[in-house]
Amino acid sequence: MNSREYKAIIGRISFNLLKKRFPGLDKKHLTEVATQIAVNVHARMYGANVDGVDSPIWNNNCDNNRPEPQIDATELLKNE
């Protein structure tokens, strides 16, 4: 799966949850919020720093062998 597909799935989940919880909101606004949620969650999934907060995936206190992320969230967010 590529990044666009992940973001689409996250966006649909977000949209459906927002629509269920806040049924009176305009579809345009729901779509906009769901898109922003998808972009930020996707960036976090890749271990990127979002709003000055490091992803818990790459917490230095963890004992893991995963390589550190090679991209910052600002680069992921620019592609939107």
Helices and strands as residue ranges (DSSP letters): H 3-21, H 27-45, G 56-58, H 73-78
